[in-house]
Amino acid sequence: MVVGLAGYGALKVLNTYNQSNDEDLIRQQMNFVMTDAKVYSTKLKTQGGGEGSFTGYKAPRKMLTTERVRLSMSFFGEWIIVQGWGTVTGKNKTTPVYMIGLYSAITDDWQLMIRIN
């Protein structure tokens, strides 16, 4: 009985560690993509940029899909909503770790970055 409880406890700690690691990877990838998007938004339209807007930005495919993270982006002028999925099963034990971020060009910062699952 004690061995079973110890095994269950160790498995629970390992799952929490893996979920936390996935969350960190998603955050890191979101920041990589936003760095690239900011470069785009600072360029003039004649240089292939957005002139202060994210409208028209297309992230490189290698930034949106990696071995461990998948991102989806939606653009609204000076705002970007980024959704990120990991590979580890999240808190609900049925779907991967999932996060949403809202980035503003006006404040040049994340207005929201939360883990959903």
C-alpha positions in Angstrom: 0.0 0.0 0.0 2.8 2.4 0.9 4.7 1.6 -2.3 1.5 2.3 -4.3 1.0 5.7 -2.6 4.6 6.6 -3.2 4.4 5.6 -6.9 1.2 7.6 -7.3 2.8 10.6 -5.6 5.9 10.3 -7.8 3.7 10.1 -11.0 1.7 13.2 -9.9 5.0 15.2 -9.3 6.3 14.1 -12.7 3.1 15.1 -14.5 3.1 18.5 -12.9 6.8 19.0 -13.8 6.0 18.0 -17.5 3.0 20.3 -17.6 5.1 23.2 -16.2 7.9 22.5 -18.7 5.3 22.5 -21.6 4.0 25.8 -20.3 7.5 27.3 -20.3 8.1 26.1 -23.9 4.8 27.6 -25.1 5.6 31.0 -23.4 9.1 30.9 -25.0 7.8 30.2 -28.4 5.1 33.0 -28.1 7.9 35.4 -27.2 10.0 34.3 -30.2 7.1 34.9 -32.6 6.3 38.3 -31.0 9.9 39.4 -31.5 9.6 38.6 -35.2 6.1 40.3 -35.4 7.5 43.5 -33.7 10.3 43.7 -36.3 7.6 43.5 -39.0 5.5 46.2 -37.4 8.3 48.6 -37.2 9.2 48.5 -40.9 7.6 50.8 -43.4 5.1 49.3 -45.9 7.5 49.9 -48.7 10.0 47.7 -46.8 7.4 44.9 -46.4 6.4 46.0 -42.9 3.2 47.0 -41.1 4.1 50.7 -40.2 3.1 50.3 -36.5 0.5 47.5 -37.2 0.7 43.7 -37.1 -1.8 43.5 -40.0 -0.3 41.5 -42.8 2.3 39.7 -40.6 2.8 36.1 -41.4 5.0 34.1 -39.0 7.4 31.6 -40.4 6.0 28.1 -40.3 9.0 26.9 -38.3 8.0 29.4 -35.5 4.3 28.2 -35.5 5.0 24.5 -35.3 7.9 22.9 -33.5 8.5 19.5 -32.1 6.8 20.4 -28.8 4.7 23.5 -29.5 2.0 24.5 -31.9 0.8 28.2 -32.2 -2.1 29.9 -33.9 -2.3 33.7 -34.3 -5.2 36.1 -35.0 -4.5 39.8 -35.8 -6.6 42.9 -35.0 -4.5 45.9 -36.1 -2.3 46.7 -33.1 -3.4 43.5 -31.3 -2.4 39.9 -31.7 -4.1 36.9 -30.0 -1.7 33.9 -29.8 -2.9 30.5 -28.8 -0.4 27.8 -27.9 -0.6 24.0 -27.4 2.0 21.7 -26.0 2.4 18.0 -26.3 1.9 17.0 -22.6 -1.6 16.3 -21.3 -2.9 19.3 -19.3 -4.8 19.6 -16.1 -8.0 18.2 -17.5 -6.1 14.9 -18.4 -7.6 14.7 -21.9 -6.1 17.6 -24.0 -2.7 19.2 -24.2 -1.5 22.1 -22.1 -3.1 25.2 -23.7 -2.3 28.9 -23.3 -3.7 32.2 -24.7 -1.8 35.4 -25.0 -2.9 38.9 -26.0 -0.2 41.3 -27.2 -0.5 45.0 -27.7 1.7 47.1 -30.1 0.4 50.2 -28.2 2.0 49.2 -24.9 4.6 46.9 -26.5 3.8 44.2 -24.0 1.6 41.2 -23.2 -1.7 42.4 -21.9 -2.7 38.8 -21.0 -0.9 35.5 -21.0 -2.7 32.7 -19.2 -2.8 29.0 -19.1 -6.2 27.5 -19.8 -5.4 23.8 -19.4 
